[in-house]
Amino acid sequence: MKDADTKDRQFATTLASGIDLLLCFHPGESSLANKDFAQRTGLSKPTVARLTHTLALLGYLRRDPASARYRLGAAVLGLGHPLLASMRIRPVARPMMETLAREIEGAVSLGLRHRIHMVYVETARSSEDFVLTPDIGAPLPMLATAIGRAWLARAAPEERLSVLNQIRVAAPAEFERHAAAAELAREELARDGFCSARADWQPNRHGFAVPLHGLVDGMQFVLNCAVATRRGSFAQMRREAAPRLLTLAHSIELSLGLR
C-alpha cells in the first residue's frame, strides 16, 4: 500500500489490505500460512487471520484444515476473466503474435504495468525453449526486462519517477543492479524504436520490447519478444527479431486505428 493512498479519506484500508493478501502469492507457491501473509504485508497476525477467514468465506482463498494453510480460490479467476475478455486488442494481436513467434522461434507477449511489475495479458510461444515462459497474469520485474524498460521509457516523466521511486523502496537490489540500464533504454527507444535486455533477467534469453503508439481503452500496452541465446548472438537477434517486432507493433496500431 502506498503512503499517498492511506492519506486519502476515501481510501478503504481494510479492502486494500485484503487485496494485498491475494497478491502475496508468487509463481510456484501453492499455499501460504497466516504468518507468511503477515511477513509479506507487515500486517498484524490478528488482522491477517480476520482477512484470510473472510476471503475464504467469499471463495477468494481456500483453507486446508489439515495444514491451516491457504490457497487461491476459484473466485480470483472470476475477477480476471471479464478484464481479459473486454480487451479489444487481444483478438486483434493474437494471430499476428503467433505468426511472429513462429518466425523467430521464440515467444511474443503483450503486457501492462501493475504497480512495480509488468503483467502479461496475452502470449504466444513456438519453441520448446519457451514452454516455461511466464503465462498470462504472471508478474515480471520492471527494470530487468525489456518490456518493463519500454514502459518506463514511454511513460510521462512524473509517472515514470513515481514508479522508479516505488521500485527503489520495494526492490532495492533490482534498482541498484538495473536502474542504469533502464535509463539507457530511453535513449534506445528514441534512437531505434525499441528497448532491449541482454539476458538480464533470464540468462538464456534476450528480450526486445516496443510500447504501442497511443493508449488502447486508456491503457498503455507494450509488446515484447524473447529469443533463446542459443539461436545467435545478442547483436544478431537485435538485427533479426527487433525489426520484426516493430513491424508487428505497427500492424496492430493500424488495425486498432492508433495511426
N, C-alpha and C positions, 0 to 999 in steps of 0.2 A: 504494500500500500504506500502510495506517495504521500509525503507530508502535506503537500498542497491540497490533496484530496480531503484529508482528515480535518482541514480547517474550513471546509465548505459546510455550511449549516444544513444544506440539503443532502449531504453525503451520508449514506446509510452504512455505518461502520460494521454492524453485525453482518449485513448482506455481503459486504466486501470481504470480510473475514471468511465467510463460508465459501465464497468463490476461490479465495486464496488456498483453502484446503484442497479443493478439487484440482488446483494447479500444482500441487505438491508432487504428484506422481511423475516419475521420469520414465522414459522408454526402457522397457525391460524389467520394470518393477511391477510385480503382480499385486502386492499388498503392502500396506503401511499400518503401523500401530499408532495409538494416540501420541505416544512420546515422539514418534517421528514427525508427526504433524506439528507438535509443539516446538521441536527443534528447528524446523524449517520455516515456520511462520513467526516465531517469537511470541506466540500467544500462550497464555497460561494453560495448564493441563485441564483445570475445570472448564474453562471456556471451550477448549478443543473437544472435550467429552460431550458437552451440550451440542456443539455444532455437528459432530460426527453422528450423534444419535438422531438429530433432526434430518440430516442429509440421507441417512439410511432409511428413515421412515418415508422420505419422499422418493426414494429409488435412485438417488444420485450416488450413493455408496451401498455396498453390500458387506455386512458384517459376518465374519466366520466365527461362530460361537466357540469352537474348539480353541482357536488361537487368539481370539479377540482382536483380530486384525481386519482391516477394511480394504475392499477392492472397489474400483469404479463400477457404478451400476449402469444399466441399460439406458436410464433416463438421460445420461450425458450424451449419448448418441443422438437422442431426440433433439437436443439443443443445436447440434452442428448441422444436421441434415437440411433444415429449412434455409440456412445461410448458403450452403453449397448449392442447393437447388436453385436459389434465386440469382446466382452469379451468371449473368448472360455471357460473360467472357469464356466460361469453361467449355460449353459445347462448341463455341467458335474456335477456340485454341486447340482443343484436344486432338483432332485429326492431324493438324499441322505439326503439333508437338511429336506425335507418334512417328510421322514421316522423318523429321529431323533426327529423332533418337535412333532410328534405323540407319540413317545416313552416316552418323558419326559413331555408331556402335557405342552409345552411351546412354545417358539419362537427361531428359529435358523436363524442367519443372516450372511451375508458376506459383509465386508466393506473395504474401503480405506481411507487414510488420505487426507484431503484437508485443507491446511493451518493449523489452530489450532483446527480442528474438524475431526471426523471420519464421513464418509458418507456411508450409506448402498447402495449396488448395487444389492443385492438380499436378500429376506427374506421369511421365511415360518412360519406359525402360526398354532396351532392346538387347542387352548383353548380360551374360552370367555374372559379369563383374559388378552388376548393379542390382542384384537380387535383394541385397540388404540396404539399398538406398532408402533414406528416410521417406516415409509414406505421407499421404495427406494428413495434415494435422500435426505432424512432427515439428518440434521447435528446433531452429538452427541458430547458432551464435551469430551476432551481427558483424563483429569485427574480423573474424577469421574466415568468413565465407564471401565469395564473390557476390552472392545475392544480397547479403547484408550491406556490403560496401557500396553496391549500386544504389540501394535505397538511400543510404546516408548521403551519397554524392548528389542525388537528385533532390533531397529534402530541402525545404526552406531553412535558412540559417538558424532561426530561433528554434525550430523543431529539432533540427539536427543537433544543436548544442544541448538541448534538453535530454535527448536520448543518450548522447555521449556521457553526460553527467550521471545519468542513471546507471549506465554500464560501469563507469568509474567507481561508483559506490557498491554496486551489487556484484560485480565481477572484476575486481582489481587486477587479477592475474591476466585475464583476457585483455583488459585495457592496456596494461603495460606492454604486453607482447605484440599486440596487433594495431594499436592506435595509429602508429606512424604509417603503416601500410594502408589503413583506411583513409588517411589524409591524402596519400598519393593517388588513391583511387579517384578522387575528384578531378585531378589533372588528367588521369587516364580517360575518364568518361568524356571530358571536354575535348580531348585530343582524338580519341578513337571511337567514341560512341558506346563503349562497353567497359566493364570492370573485370578484373581477373583475380584469382587466388591460386598461387603456385604450390599446390599440395600443402596449403597452410592449415587446413582443418583436418583433412584425411590424407595421410601421406601417400596413398596410392591413386590419388585423383587430382586432376586440375579442374578448376571451375571458371566459368565465364558468365557474366550476367548483364542484362540490359533492362533499365527501367522503361516502362512503356510511356509514350508521349501522351500526357494528359491523364486525368482521372477517369476511372470507369465506375459509375454508380458511387462517386465520391471517394473511391479508394485508389491508392497508388499500387499498382501491380508491378512485379519485377519478374522477368523471365531469366532462367539460368540453365546452363547445361554443364554436365560433368563428364569428363572422359578419363579413361584409365591411363595412368602414366606409362604402362607397358606399350601403349599404342604409338608412342612417339614422344619427342622432347616437348617441353612446355612451349618453346618457340614455334614448333611445327603445329601443335594443336591451336596455338593462338592464331596462326595464319589460316588454318583449315576450319576449325569449329566456330570461332568467334564471329567471322563474317556471315556464316550461315545463320547464327543466332540473331544477328542484326536484321537479316532478311526476313526471318520468321517474325520478329517483333514488328517490322514494318507491315507485313501482310496482315497480322492481327489488328494493328491500328487502322489499316484501311477498311477491314471488314467491320470494325466497330464504329467507323466514322470519326476516328480521332485525328485524321489527317484530311 
